[in-house]
């Protein structure tokens, strides 16, 4: 699963609009541990950072039903 930051408060990441990363893990609090394309591994924090998940197939922001097949984690998250 790819993710793209909309707004982050962390000054150390060097992330810029349009950067993307790969979701490594989502913790119990909804934090998204991400390996960014620039090599950092900042976690995104709900309520602090804003981000959007990207559809693995078409690369567009993931919306319910976008290319998601039954059994995908994203599909499970919609249930
Ligand atoms: Zn799609």
PDB file of the backbone (N, CA, C, O) and the ligand in Angstrom, with CONECT records:
HET     ZN  A 101       1
ATOM      1  N   UNK A   1       0.844  -1.195   0.000  1.00  0.00           N
ATOM      2  CA  UNK A   1       0.000   0.000   0.000  1.00  0.00           C
ATOM      3  C   UNK A   1       0.877   1.241   0.000  1.00  0.00           C
ATOM      4  O   UNK A   1       1.794   1.363   0.812  1.00  0.00           O
ATOM      5  N   UNK A   2       0.596   2.153  -0.906  1.00  0.00           N
ATOM      6  CA  UNK A   2       1.331   3.406  -0.974  1.00  0.00           C
ATOM      7  C   UNK A   2       0.562   4.491  -0.222  1.00  0.00           C
ATOM      8  O   UNK A   2      -0.665   4.454  -0.124  1.00  0.00           O
ATOM      9  N   UNK A   3       1.305   5.441   0.298  1.00  0.00           N
ATOM     10  CA  UNK A   3       0.689   6.544   1.025  1.00  0.00           C
ATOM     11  C   UNK A   3       1.348   7.843   0.600  1.00  0.00           C
ATOM     12  O   UNK A   3       2.535   7.862   0.274  1.00  0.00           O
ATOM     13  N   UNK A   4       0.587   8.928   0.601  1.00  0.00           N
ATOM     14  CA  UNK A   4       1.102  10.231   0.203  1.00  0.00           C
ATOM     15  C   UNK A   4       0.734  11.247   1.285  1.00  0.00           C
ATOM     16  O   UNK A   4      -0.438  11.382   1.636  1.00  0.00           O
ATOM     17  N   UNK A   5       1.727  11.958   1.813  1.00  0.00           N
ATOM     18  CA  UNK A   5       1.424  12.931   2.864  1.00  0.00           C
ATOM     19  C   UNK A   5       0.699  14.143   2.317  1.00  0.00           C
ATOM     20  O   UNK A   5       1.005  14.630   1.229  1.00  0.00           O
ATOM     21  N   UNK A   6      -0.258  14.621   3.077  1.00  0.00           N
ATOM     22  CA  UNK A   6      -0.922  15.884   2.765  1.00  0.00           C
ATOM     23  C   UNK A   6      -0.318  16.984   3.632  1.00  0.00           C
ATOM     24  O   UNK A   6      -0.012  18.075   3.150  1.00  0.00           O
ATOM     25  N   UNK A   7      -0.154  16.684   4.906  1.00  0.00           N
ATOM     26  CA  UNK A   7       0.470  17.643   5.827  1.00  0.00           C
ATOM     27  C   UNK A   7       1.104  16.868   6.968  1.00  0.00           C
ATOM     28  O   UNK A   7       0.458  16.020   7.583  1.00  0.00           O
ATOM     29  N   UNK A   8       2.364  17.157   7.250  1.00  0.00           N
ATOM     30  CA  UNK A   8       3.010  16.576   8.423  1.00  0.00           C
ATOM     31  C   UNK A   8       3.632  17.693   9.239  1.00  0.00           C
ATOM     32  O   UNK A   8       3.999  18.743   8.710  1.00  0.00           O
ATOM     33  N   UNK A   9       3.743  17.452  10.522  1.00  0.00           N
ATOM     34  CA  UNK A   9       4.303  18.464  11.416  1.00  0.00           C
ATOM     35  C   UNK A   9       5.760  18.182  11.743  1.00  0.00           C
ATOM     36  O   UNK A   9       6.426  18.999  12.379  1.00  0.00           O
ATOM     37  N   UNK A  10       6.261  17.025  11.308  1.00  0.00           N
ATOM     38  CA  UNK A  10       7.623  16.650  11.637  1.00  0.00           C
ATOM     39  C   UNK A  10       8.601  17.404  10.752  1.00  0.00           C
ATOM     40  O   UNK A  10       8.559  17.257   9.530  1.00  0.00           O
ATOM     41  N   UNK A  11       9.487  18.215  11.342  1.00  0.00           N
ATOM     42  CA  UNK A  11      10.401  19.026  10.539  1.00  0.00           C
ATOM     43  C   UNK A  11      11.610  18.251  10.011  1.00  0.00           C
ATOM     44  O   UNK A  11      12.393  18.781   9.223  1.00  0.00           O
ATOM     45  N   UNK A  12      11.759  17.010  10.442  1.00  0.00           N
ATOM     46  CA  UNK A  12      12.988  16.281  10.156  1.00  0.00           C
ATOM     47  C   UNK A  12      12.896  15.364   8.944  1.00  0.00           C
ATOM     48  O   UNK A  12      13.892  14.783   8.513  1.00  0.00           O
ATOM     49  N   UNK A  13      11.722  15.245   8.416  1.00  0.00           N
ATOM     50  CA  UNK A  13      11.539  14.227   7.397  1.00  0.00           C
ATOM     51  C   UNK A  13      12.016  14.663   6.028  1.00  0.00           C
ATOM     52  O   UNK A  13      12.469  13.843   5.230  1.00  0.00           O
ATOM     53  N   UNK A  14      11.914  15.959   5.754  1.00  0.00           N
ATOM     54  CA  UNK A  14      12.232  16.418   4.420  1.00  0.00           C
ATOM     55  C   UNK A  14      11.199  16.004   3.389  1.00  0.00           C
ATOM     56  O   UNK A  14      11.440  16.080   2.184  1.00  0.00           O
ATOM     57  N   UNK A  15      10.056  15.569   3.872  1.00  0.00           N
ATOM     58  CA  UNK A  15       9.011  15.181   2.926  1.00  0.00           C
ATOM     59  C   UNK A  15       8.453  16.414   2.237  1.00  0.00           C
ATOM     60  O   UNK A  15       8.310  17.480   2.835  1.00  0.00           O
ATOM     61  N   UNK A  16       8.149  16.237   0.979  1.00  0.00           N
ATOM     62  CA  UNK A  16       7.582  17.320   0.202  1.00  0.00           C
ATOM     63  C   UNK A  16       6.276  16.857  -0.423  1.00  0.00           C
ATOM     64  O   UNK A  16       6.053  15.662  -0.613  1.00  0.00           O
ATOM     65  N   UNK A  17       5.414  17.823  -0.742  1.00  0.00           N
ATOM     66  CA  UNK A  17       4.167  17.446  -1.408  1.00  0.00           C
ATOM     67  C   UNK A  17       4.458  16.627  -2.660  1.00  0.00           C
ATOM     68  O   UNK A  17       5.305  16.994  -3.474  1.00  0.00           O
ATOM     69  N   UNK A  18       3.765  15.544  -2.798  1.00  0.00           N
ATOM     70  CA  UNK A  18       3.966  14.690  -3.955  1.00  0.00           C
ATOM     71  C   UNK A  18       4.846  13.492  -3.677  1.00  0.00           C
ATOM     72  O   UNK A  18       4.862  12.536  -4.452  1.00  0.00           O
ATOM     73  N   UNK A  19       5.598  13.537  -2.546  1.00  0.00           N
ATOM     74  CA  UNK A  19       6.353  12.351  -2.160  1.00  0.00           C
ATOM     75  C   UNK A  19       5.393  11.220  -1.816  1.00  0.00           C
ATOM     76  O   UNK A  19       4.244  11.442  -1.435  1.00  0.00           O
ATOM     77  N   UNK A  20       5.891  10.028  -1.961  1.00  0.00           N
ATOM     78  CA  UNK A  20       5.083   8.885  -1.563  1.00  0.00           C
ATOM     79  C   UNK A  20       5.931   7.936  -0.735  1.00  0.00           C
ATOM     80  O   UNK A  20       7.157   8.040  -0.707  1.00  0.00           O
ATOM     81  N   UNK A  21       5.272   7.022  -0.069  1.00  0.00           N
ATOM     82  CA  UNK A  21       5.966   6.020   0.717  1.00  0.00           C
ATOM     83  C   UNK A  21       5.187   4.726   0.704  1.00  0.00           C
ATOM     84  O   UNK A  21       4.069   4.649   0.195  1.00  0.00           O
ATOM     85  N   UNK A  22       5.814   3.706   1.283  1.00  0.00           N
ATOM     86  CA  UNK A  22       5.193   2.396   1.352  1.00  0.00           C
ATOM     87  C   UNK A  22       4.792   2.112   2.792  1.00  0.00           C
ATOM     88  O   UNK A  22       5.611   2.220   3.704  1.00  0.00           O
ATOM     89  N   UNK A  23       3.548   1.754   2.990  1.00  0.00           N
ATOM     90  CA  UNK A  23       3.066   1.447   4.334  1.00  0.00           C
ATOM     91  C   UNK A  23       3.684   0.140   4.806  1.00  0.00           C
ATOM     92  O   UNK A  23       3.553  -0.898   4.158  1.00  0.00           O
ATOM     93  N   UNK A  24       4.367   0.212   5.960  1.00  0.00           N
ATOM     94  CA  UNK A  24       4.979  -0.985   6.528  1.00  0.00           C
ATOM     95  C   UNK A  24       4.047  -1.658   7.523  1.00  0.00           C
ATOM     96  O   UNK A  24       3.980  -2.884   7.602  1.00  0.00           O
ATOM     97  N   UNK A  25       3.329  -0.837   8.283  1.00  0.00           N
ATOM     98  CA  UNK A  25       2.529  -1.378   9.368  1.00  0.00           C
ATOM     99  C   UNK A  25       1.550  -0.294   9.833  1.00  0.00           C
ATOM    100  O   UNK A  25       1.845   0.899   9.759  1.00  0.00           O
ATOM    101  N   UNK A  26       0.412  -0.720  10.298  1.00  0.00           N
ATOM    102  CA  UNK A  26      -0.530   0.192  10.931  1.00  0.00           C
ATOM    103  C   UNK A  26      -0.712  -0.282  12.368  1.00  0.00           C
ATOM    104  O   UNK A  26      -1.111  -1.422  12.604  1.00  0.00           O
ATOM    105  N   UNK A  27      -0.417   0.599  13.332  1.00  0.00           N
ATOM    106  CA  UNK A  27      -0.471   0.156  14.724  1.00  0.00           C
ATOM    107  C   UNK A  27      -1.882   0.251  15.290  1.00  0.00           C
ATOM    108  O   UNK A  27      -2.817   0.678  14.612  1.00  0.00           O
ATOM    109  N   UNK A  28      -2.013  -0.158  16.554  1.00  0.00           N
ATOM    110  CA  UNK A  28      -3.329  -0.243  17.180  1.00  0.00           C
ATOM    111  C   UNK A  28      -4.007   1.115  17.306  1.00  0.00           C
ATOM    112  O   UNK A  28      -5.230   1.195  17.417  1.00  0.00           O
ATOM    113  N   UNK A  29      -3.217   2.175  17.289  1.00  0.00           N
ATOM    114  CA  UNK A  29      -3.772   3.520  17.435  1.00  0.00           C
ATOM    115  C   UNK A  29      -4.044   4.170  16.086  1.00  0.00           C
ATOM    116  O   UNK A  29      -4.479   5.320  16.019  1.00  0.00           O
ATOM    117  N   UNK A  30      -3.790   3.439  15.028  1.00  0.00           N
ATOM    118  CA  UNK A  30      -4.042   3.983  13.702  1.00  0.00           C
ATOM    119  C   UNK A  30      -2.837   4.682  13.098  1.00  0.00           C
ATOM    120  O   UNK A  30      -2.920   5.232  12.000  1.00  0.00           O
ATOM    121  N   UNK A  31      -1.714   4.661  13.814  1.00  0.00           N
ATOM    122  CA  UNK A  31      -0.494   5.240  13.266  1.00  0.00           C
ATOM    123  C   UNK A  31       0.008   4.400  12.107  1.00  0.00           C
ATOM    124  O   UNK A  31      -0.070   3.172  12.132  1.00  0.00           O
ATOM    125  N   UNK A  32       0.517   5.070  11.106  1.00  0.00           N
ATOM    126  CA  UNK A  32       0.962   4.385   9.895  1.00  0.00           C
ATOM    127  C   UNK A  32       2.483   4.472   9.793  1.00  0.00           C
ATOM    128  O   UNK A  32       3.038   5.533   9.508  1.00  0.00           O
ATOM    129  N   UNK A  33       3.149   3.339  10.028  1.00  0.00           N
ATOM    130  CA  UNK A  33       4.604   3.291   9.880  1.00  0.00           C
ATOM    131  C   UNK A  33       4.920   3.182   8.398  1.00  0.00           C
ATOM    132  O   UNK A  33       4.443   2.278   7.713  1.00  0.00           O
ATOM    133  N   UNK A  34       5.726   4.108   7.917  1.00  0.00           N
ATOM    134  CA  UNK A  34       5.918   4.245   6.478  1.00  0.00           C
ATOM    135  C   UNK A  34       7.393   4.336   6.125  1.00  0.00           C
ATOM    136  O   UNK A  34       8.155   5.044   6.784  1.00  0.00           O
ATOM    137  N   UNK A  35       7.791   3.623   5.090  1.00  0.00           N
ATOM    138  CA  UNK A  35       9.123   3.826   4.513  1.00  0.00           C
ATOM    139  C   UNK A  35       8.973   4.754   3.314  1.00  0.00           C
ATOM    140  O   UNK A  35       8.403   4.390   2.285  1.00  0.00           O
ATOM    141  N   UNK A  36       9.502   5.963   3.479  1.00  0.00           N
ATOM    142  CA  UNK A  36       9.328   6.961   2.430  1.00  0.00           C
ATOM    143  C   UNK A  36      10.349   6.756   1.330  1.00  0.00           C
ATOM    144  O   UNK A  36      11.406   6.159   1.530  1.00  0.00           O
ATOM    145  N   UNK A  37      10.003   7.265   0.178  1.00  0.00           N
ATOM    146  CA  UNK A  37      10.885   7.100  -0.979  1.00  0.00           C
ATOM    147  C   UNK A  37      12.217   7.816  -0.783  1.00  0.00           C
ATOM    148  O   UNK A  37      13.197   7.492  -1.452  1.00  0.00           O
ATOM    149  N   UNK A  38      12.262   8.801   0.142  1.00  0.00           N
ATOM    150  CA  UNK A  38      13.523   9.487   0.406  1.00  0.00           C
ATOM    151  C   UNK A  38      14.372   8.757   1.444  1.00  0.00           C
ATOM    152  O   UNK A  38      15.446   9.228   1.817  1.00  0.00           O
ATOM    153  N   UNK A  39      13.881   7.593   1.914  1.00  0.00           N
ATOM    154  CA  UNK A  39      14.680   6.762   2.791  1.00  0.00           C
ATOM    155  C   UNK A  39      14.337   6.860   4.256  1.00  0.00           C
ATOM    156  O   UNK A  39      14.770   6.017   5.041  1.00  0.00           O
ATOM    157  N   UNK A  40      13.565   7.872   4.657  1.00  0.00           N
ATOM    158  CA  UNK A  40      13.192   7.977   6.060  1.00  0.00           C
ATOM    159  C   UNK A  40      12.033   7.030   6.361  1.00  0.00           C
ATOM    160  O   UNK A  40      11.374   6.520   5.454  1.00  0.00           O
ATOM    161  N   UNK A  41      11.802   6.810   7.639  1.00  0.00           N
ATOM    162  CA  UNK A  41      10.765   5.860   8.029  1.00  0.00           C
ATOM    163  C   UNK A  41       9.815   6.484   9.044  1.00  0.00           C
ATOM    164  O   UNK A  41       9.398   5.834  10.003  1.00  0.00           O
ATOM    165  N   UNK A  42       9.482   7.737   8.823  1.00  0.00           N
ATOM    166  CA  UNK A  42       8.553   8.421   9.718  1.00  0.00           C
ATOM    167  C   UNK A  42       7.216   7.688   9.805  1.00  0.00           C
ATOM    168  O   UNK A  42       6.678   7.204   8.810  1.00  0.00           O
ATOM    169  N   UNK A  43       6.698   7.625  11.041  1.00  0.00           N
ATOM    170  CA  UNK A  43       5.323   7.155  11.214  1.00  0.00           C
ATOM    171  C   UNK A  43       4.365   8.327  11.167  1.00  0.00           C
ATOM    172  O   UNK A  43       4.663   9.403  11.685  1.00  0.00           O
ATOM    173  N   UNK A  44       3.223   8.120  10.552  1.00  0.00           N
ATOM    174  CA  UNK A  44       2.178   9.136  10.501  1.00  0.00           C
ATOM    175  C   UNK A  44       1.255   8.954  11.696  1.00  0.00           C
ATOM    176  O   UNK A  44       0.895   7.828  12.041  1.00  0.00           O
ATOM    177  N   UNK A  45       0.871  10.062  12.330  1.00  0.00           N
ATOM    178  CA  UNK A  45       0.106  10.015  13.564  1.00  0.00           C
ATOM    179  C   UNK A  45      -1.294  10.583  13.319  1.00  0.00           C
ATOM    180  O   UNK A  45      -1.432  11.723  12.875  1.00  0.00           O
ATOM    181  N   UNK A  46      -2.318   9.800  13.603  1.00  0.00           N
ATOM    182  CA  UNK A  46      -3.688  10.298  13.417  1.00  0.00           C
ATOM    183  C   UNK A  46      -3.946  11.524  14.276  1.00  0.00           C
ATOM    184  O   UNK A  46      -3.546  11.557  15.440  1.00  0.00           O
ATOM    185  N   UNK A  47      -4.592  12.507  13.735  1.00  0.00           N
ATOM    186  CA  UNK A  47      -4.903  13.712  14.474  1.00  0.00           C
ATOM    187  C   UNK A  47      -3.778  14.733  14.450  1.00  0.00           C
ATOM    188  O   UNK A  47      -3.969  15.883  14.844  1.00  0.00           O
ATOM    189  N   UNK A  48      -2.594  14.310  13.984  1.00  0.00           N
ATOM    190  CA  UNK A  48      -1.445  15.211  13.904  1.00  0.00           C
ATOM    191  C   UNK A  48      -1.058  15.419  12.440  1.00  0.00           C
ATOM    192  O   UNK A  48      -0.944  16.546  11.957  1.00  0.00           O
ATOM    193  N   UNK A  49      -0.865  14.314  11.769  1.00  0.00           N
ATOM    194  CA  UNK A  49      -0.509  14.360  10.354  1.00  0.00           C
ATOM    195  C   UNK A  49      -1.743  14.063   9.503  1.00  0.00           C
ATOM    196  O   UNK A  49      -2.715  13.458   9.957  1.00  0.00           O
ATOM    197  N   UNK A  50      -1.663  14.508   8.269  1.00  0.00           N
ATOM    198  CA  UNK A  50      -2.707  14.159   7.304  1.00  0.00           C
ATOM    199  C   UNK A  50      -2.065  13.436   6.144  1.00  0.00           C
ATOM    200  O   UNK A  50      -0.974  13.791   5.699  1.00  0.00           O
ATOM    201  N   UNK A  51      -2.747  12.424   5.660  1.00  0.00           N
ATOM    202  CA  UNK A  51      -2.215  11.679   4.529  1.00  0.00           C
ATOM    203  C   UNK A  51      -3.364  11.021   3.789  1.00  0.00           C
ATOM    204  O   UNK A  51      -4.499  10.975   4.264  1.00  0.00           O
ATOM    205  N   UNK A  52      -3.038  10.523   2.632  1.00  0.00           N
ATOM    206  CA  UNK A  52      -4.022   9.744   1.895  1.00  0.00           C
ATOM    207  C   UNK A  52      -3.360   8.481   1.389  1.00  0.00           C
ATOM    208  O   UNK A  52      -2.191   8.478   1.004  1.00  0.00           O
ATOM    209  N   UNK A  53      -4.124   7.420   1.399  1.00  0.00           N
ATOM    210  CA  UNK A  53      -3.643   6.158   0.859  1.00  0.00           C
ATOM    211  C   UNK A  53      -3.884   6.147  -0.635  1.00  0.00           C
ATOM    212  O   UNK A  53      -4.859   6.708  -1.135  1.00  0.00           O
ATOM    213  N   UNK A  54      -2.968   5.494  -1.338  1.00  0.00           N
ATOM    214  CA  UNK A  54      -3.073   5.446  -2.790  1.00  0.00           C
ATOM    215  C   UNK A  54      -3.444   4.038  -3.235  1.00  0.00           C
ATOM    216  O   UNK A  54      -2.958   3.043  -2.696  1.00  0.00           O
ATOM    217  N   UNK A  55      -4.297   3.987  -4.209  1.00  0.00           N
ATOM    218  CA  UNK A  55      -4.698   2.709  -4.780  1.00  0.00           C
ATOM    219  C   UNK A  55      -3.474   2.013  -5.400  1.00  0.00           C
ATOM    220  O   UNK A  55      -2.730   2.619  -6.171  1.00  0.00           O
ATOM    221  N   UNK A  56      -3.282   0.755  -5.057  1.00  0.00           N
ATOM    222  CA  UNK A  56      -2.114   0.036  -5.563  1.00  0.00           C
ATOM    223  C   UNK A  56      -2.197  -0.210  -7.067  1.00  0.00           C
ATOM    224  O   UNK A  56      -1.180  -0.418  -7.729  1.00  0.00           O
ATOM    225  N   UNK A  57      -3.391  -0.186  -7.586  1.00  0.00           N
ATOM    226  CA  UNK A  57      -3.541  -0.546  -8.995  1.00  0.00           C
ATOM    227  C   UNK A  57      -3.514   0.658  -9.920  1.00  0.00           C
ATOM    228  O   UNK A  57      -2.850   0.643 -10.956  1.00  0.00           O
ATOM    229  N   UNK A  58      -4.243   1.708  -9.536  1.00  0.00           N
ATOM    230  CA  UNK A  58      -4.324   2.847 -10.460  1.00  0.00           C
ATOM    231  C   UNK A  58      -3.498   4.036  -9.978  1.00  0.00           C
ATOM    232  O   UNK A  58      -3.259   4.967 -10.747  1.00  0.00           O
ATOM    233  N   UNK A  59      -3.049   4.021  -8.693  1.00  0.00           N
ATOM    234  CA  UNK A  59      -2.196   5.085  -8.193  1.00  0.00           C
ATOM    235  C   UNK A  59      -2.939   6.335  -7.770  1.00  0.00           C
ATOM    236  O   UNK A  59      -2.327   7.299  -7.310  1.00  0.00           O
ATOM    237  N   UNK A  60      -4.252   6.328  -7.922  1.00  0.00           N
ATOM    238  CA  UNK A  60      -5.056   7.459  -7.477  1.00  0.00           C
ATOM    239  C   UNK A  60      -5.348   7.325  -5.987  1.00  0.00           C
ATOM    240  O   UNK A  60      -5.245   6.234  -5.428  1.00  0.00           O
ATOM    241  N   UNK A  61      -5.713   8.432  -5.343  1.00  0.00           N
ATOM    242  CA  UNK A  61      -6.129   8.325  -3.940  1.00  0.00           C
ATOM    243  C   UNK A  61      -7.209   7.258  -3.775  1.00  0.00           C
ATOM    244  O   UNK A  61      -8.167   7.168  -4.542  1.00  0.00           O
ATOM    245  N   UNK A  62      -6.999   6.462  -2.737  1.00  0.00           N
ATOM    246  CA  UNK A  62      -7.879   5.318  -2.544  1.00  0.00           C
ATOM    247  C   UNK A  62      -9.238   5.772  -2.030  1.00  0.00           C
ATOM    248  O   UNK A  62      -9.333   6.433  -0.996  1.00  0.00           O
ATOM    249  N   UNK A  63     -10.253   5.422  -2.736  1.00  0.00           N
ATOM    250  CA  UNK A  63     -11.620   5.681  -2.297  1.00  0.00           C
ATOM    251  C   UNK A  63     -12.332   4.338  -2.232  1.00  0.00           C
ATOM    252  O   UNK A  63     -11.943   3.390  -2.913  1.00  0.00           O
ATOM    253  N   UNK A  64     -13.373   4.258  -1.414  1.00  0.00           N
ATOM    254  CA  UNK A  64     -14.072   2.979  -1.303  1.00  0.00           C
ATOM    255  C   UNK A  64     -14.477   2.441  -2.673  1.00  0.00           C
ATOM    256  O   UNK A  64     -15.126   3.131  -3.458  1.00  0.00           O
ATOM    257  N   UNK A  65     -14.091   1.226  -2.940  1.00  0.00           N
ATOM    258  CA  UNK A  65     -14.466   0.588  -4.185  1.00  0.00           C
ATOM    259  C   UNK A  65     -13.483   0.772  -5.312  1.00  0.00           C
ATOM    260  O   UNK A  65     -13.650   0.164  -6.370  1.00  0.00           O
ATOM    261  N   UNK A  66     -12.445   1.602  -5.123  1.00  0.00           N
ATOM    262  CA  UNK A  66     -11.491   1.843  -6.196  1.00  0.00           C
ATOM    263  C   UNK A  66     -10.582   0.636  -6.373  1.00  0.00           C
ATOM    264  O   UNK A  66      -9.633   0.452  -5.610  1.00  0.00           O
ATOM    265  N   UNK A  67     -10.860  -0.163  -7.348  1.00  0.00           N
ATOM    266  CA  UNK A  67     -10.005  -1.280  -7.716  1.00  0.00           C
ATOM    267  C   UNK A  67      -9.790  -2.293  -6.578  1.00  0.00           C
ATOM    268  O   UNK A  67      -9.010  -3.233  -6.730  1.00  0.00           O
ATOM    269  N   UNK A  68     -10.461  -2.110  -5.468  1.00  0.00           N
ATOM    270  CA  UNK A  68     -10.205  -2.974  -4.319  1.00  0.00           C
ATOM    271  C   UNK A  68     -10.960  -4.284  -4.482  1.00  0.00           C
ATOM    272  O   UNK A  68     -12.155  -4.315  -4.777  1.00  0.00           O
ATOM    273  N   UNK A  69     -10.219  -5.354  -4.278  1.00  0.00           N
ATOM    274  CA  UNK A  69     -10.833  -6.655  -4.400  1.00  0.00           C
ATOM    275  C   UNK A  69     -11.068  -7.255  -3.027  1.00  0.00           C
ATOM    276  O   UNK A  69     -10.406  -6.895  -2.054  1.00  0.00           O
ATOM    277  N   UNK A  70     -11.993  -8.148  -2.964  1.00  0.00           N
ATOM    278  CA  UNK A  70     -12.323  -8.809  -1.703  1.00  0.00           C
ATOM    279  C   UNK A  70     -11.087  -9.482  -1.126  1.00  0.00           C
ATOM    280  O   UNK A  70     -10.371 -10.204  -1.820  1.00  0.00           O
ATOM    281  N   UNK A  71     -10.851  -9.233   0.151  1.00  0.00           N
ATOM    282  CA  UNK A  71      -9.722  -9.855   0.820  1.00  0.00           C
ATOM    283  C   UNK A  71      -8.527  -8.949   0.985  1.00  0.00           C
ATOM    284  O   UNK A  71      -7.644  -9.226   1.797  1.00  0.00           O
ATOM    285  N   UNK A  72      -8.484  -7.840   0.206  1.00  0.00           N
ATOM    286  CA  UNK A  72      -7.416  -6.866   0.396  1.00  0.00           C
ATOM    287  C   UNK A  72      -7.542  -6.224   1.774  1.00  0.00           C
ATOM    288  O   UNK A  72      -8.649  -6.096   2.297  1.00  0.00           O
ATOM    289  N   UNK A  73      -6.420  -5.821   2.365  1.00  0.00           N
ATOM    290  CA  UNK A  73      -6.507  -5.105   3.644  1.00  0.00           C
ATOM    291  C   UNK A  73      -7.406  -3.888   3.560  1.00  0.00           C
ATOM    292  O   UNK A  73      -8.154  -3.597   4.494  1.00  0.00           O
ATOM    293  N   UNK A  74      -7.338  -3.177   2.447  1.00  0.00           N
ATOM    294  CA  UNK A  74      -8.173  -1.990   2.290  1.00  0.00           C
ATOM    295  C   UNK A  74      -9.637  -2.364   2.260  1.00  0.00           C
ATOM    296  O   UNK A  74     -10.493  -1.631   2.755  1.00  0.00           O
ATOM    297  N   UNK A  75      -9.909  -3.496   1.682  1.00  0.00           N
ATOM    298  CA  UNK A  75     -11.297  -3.950   1.661  1.00  0.00           C
ATOM    299  C   UNK A  75     -11.735  -4.312   3.070  1.00  0.00           C
ATOM    300  O   UNK A  75     -12.838  -3.975   3.500  1.00  0.00           O
ATOM    301  N   UNK A  76     -10.866  -4.994   3.768  1.00  0.00           N
ATOM    302  CA  UNK A  76     -11.183  -5.369   5.138  1.00  0.00           C
ATOM    303  C   UNK A  76     -11.451  -4.131   5.994  1.00  0.00           C
ATOM    304  O   UNK A  76     -12.327  -4.140   6.859  1.00  0.00           O
ATOM    305  N   UNK A  77     -10.685  -3.067   5.743  1.00  0.00           N
ATOM    306  CA  UNK A  77     -10.810  -1.855   6.540  1.00  0.00           C
ATOM    307  C   UNK A  77     -12.161  -1.177   6.299  1.00  0.00           C
ATOM    308  O   UNK A  77     -12.626  -0.395   7.128  1.00  0.00           O
ATOM    309  N   UNK A  78     -12.768  -1.474   5.192  1.00  0.00           N
ATOM    310  CA  UNK A  78     -14.059  -0.860   4.874  1.00  0.00           C
ATOM    311  C   UNK A  78     -15.204  -1.567   5.584  1.00  0.00           C
ATOM    312  O   UNK A  78     -16.310  -1.034   5.672  1.00  0.00           O
ATOM    313  N   UNK A  79     -14.942  -2.753   6.086  1.00  0.00           N
ATOM    314  CA  UNK A  79     -16.024  -3.551   6.653  1.00  0.00           C
ATOM    315  C   UNK A  79     -16.459  -3.042   8.006  1.00  0.00           C
ATOM    316  O   UNK A  79     -17.364  -3.610   8.617  1.00  0.00           O
TER     317      UNK A  79
HETATM  318 ZN    ZN A 101      -7.816   2.253  -8.164  1.00  0.00          ZN
END
